[in-house]
Amino acid sequence: MPIEDMDNDGIISSNDLELNKIMQELERAEEKANAQKNMAWIALIMTVFFTGLLFTPIIPVERITALSNVLDWFYITQASIVCGFMGVTAYANRK
């Protein structure tokens, strides 16, 4: 990102450099927050999708029984991602 003249005086001063640095940090923080939000939404959607898929006749009960340990871990990890995001967001908004 090029350094911009923040106060439009035609001179890039140390204040402009500091403001550009702050703006870049804010943009990175926003990108990180958006990536975390997208990850939480995908985890939530996948949990709902796979739960619905398990209740369809496409997957036999024997296969679900055989994969029960894997499915347990799947639900735990997906719930951890969603709950972690929600908890950290609530904590950060409280400060």
C-alpha positions, 0 to 999 in steps of 0.5 A: 500500500503506497504511503498517502498524504493524509492531511493533503498538504502536499508533504508526507510528514512523520504524522502521515507515516504514523497515520498510514501505519495505523490504517494498515494495522486496522485493515489487517485487523479487519481482514483477520476478523472477516476471515474468522467470521467466515470460518465460523459461518462455514463451520456452522453451515457444515454442521447443519448440512452434515446433520441433515445429510445423516438423517437422509436415507442416502447414508445407511445406519451401519455406516453412521454407526461405524463412523460414530467416533469420527462424527463425535470429533467432527461435531466437537471441533465444529462447535469449538470453532463457532463457540470460540468465535462467539466467545472471543467476539463477545469478550472483545466487544465488552472491553 
